[in-house]
Amino acid sequence: MTALLELTDVRASYGARAVLHGVSLSVPERGIVALLGANGAGKTTTLRAVTAGVRWSGDIAFRGRSLRGMSTEDVVRGGIAHVPEGRGICTELTVDENLKLGSHLRRDLAEVRKDYDRVFEYFPLLKERRRLSASTLSGGEQQMLALARALLMRPRLILLDEPSLGLAPMVVRSIFDIIRTLNEADGVAVLLVEQNARIALDLSSTAYVLEVGRIAVRGESAELQGNEAVRRSYLGY
Amino acid sequence: MQEFFQQVVSGVAIGGIFASLALALVLIYNAMGLVNFAQGEMAMLATFVALTLINRGVSYWLALPLTLLIAFAGGVAIQRVVIRPVERAPLLALVIITLGLATLLNGLAGFIFGYVPRSFPSPFSADTVDVVGVFISYRDLGVIAVSGLVLLAIYFLLQRTTLGLTMRAAAHHPEASRLLGVRVSWMLALGWGLASAVGAVSGVMVAPILLLEPNMMQSIIIYAFAAAVLGGIESPLGAVVGGLIVGVTINLAGAYVPGVGGDLQLAVGLAIIIAVLVLRPNGLFGRAAVRRV
């Protein structure tokens, strides 16, 4: 397995406050990796480091090339979709316009059209609401819109920050089903940050547990699920 | 009655001029939450560029698009050189920078072109045409047509093109837009360029009426502020409607309210600003600022 995304000893800080103290992890091509940990452990910061939302040192490489010094726009254009904390929906715009922002850089128009068909097949609700302002969508619908928009970017890797946050269990399940489908059908790799460890371990093949800015545990997801000591001390269930 | 309608049509023409400058203000306000106090001076300088081109023998209809291009480039340059380095400064600092910029551009125009008012050609004849009993000058019709076309072009660009979509996204949601690959900083520069070009239209349209000199836009910018505030400062459509209302209002007030013609006309503009801010702070098209607590 070749690593698609490789973080090596990444350190990051907000002003004087250091948040990451040397995080190393890797996401294989076509893999789903979960990044777990308590609030404030540095999960979101790890994702933000990848898309240049925070200054970092150490090394981050995507498809074998270092992302050092690259702007957010260039990292994203290189094939990484980042669905941030809070979903990053443009509430001033319509559902349709949000989707267009996902595909606006693509020139393979025939493929884009196919992707729109797929998006509306996965999320029929978005099709009905195309012309409405995105601000009228519920939390779950906004999460679907964010995922749909990420899909339209045709990324090699999707960074997902707490997709389950604030959503009803039913909605969470359908969203995770779609993430699995995207991964299996398109071979999109996923780096998933989650509070809900149980559902994240179900979906992922590998998992890392962050503890105050350091990787405390790394293992196969199935193994971690079965390991009661790890579950108790790090995952809280 | 006939005179009334004539005043209304002239009001619409002058309103189109206000609307262009108000739209320029709204474009920059939307992009960065900043009222650009230098917008009028930028338009004035662009008008001097147009006059220079025309005096060199360039035909009016070639000089106009050339001027808009130069104004666009100038707007982009101002954003890159003056605004971008202080992008993250507090809003008050930015406001003071635009005020400084206004003074600088005003002085620069005085230094290069002098303060003697110059006549500026209008491509439209001063004759009038009889439209069902109302005499309308070709000049008014021309101004209405040119500002109308410019406003339509901006609407089309913002609402119907991908570039416009990314500009709107960058203005309202810079962080989310970056994550979608939008080059936010360049979109801001484009916004400044566009605002500068739209503002230049107002300068070129008003110059034949007022005579061109460095302080030409100082009253126009007040009316443009009134129009933008009336429309709700965030709304391009509001700027246009506000511009028309302000234009018609001051024209009618000038014609029918004793003593308002001339100097007091500006006071009507200021009165509109104050009335809107007191009675309806979000303007006609602005949304109420609702914050979830």
Interface residues (C-beta under 8 A of the other chain):
Chain A: T51 G53 S71 T72 E73 V76 R77 A81 H82 P84 G88 I89 C90 T91 E92 L93 E97 K100 L101 G102 H104 L105 R149 M153
Chain B: T162 L165 T166 R168 A169 H172 H173 E175 A176 S177 R178 L179 L180 G181 V182 R183 V184
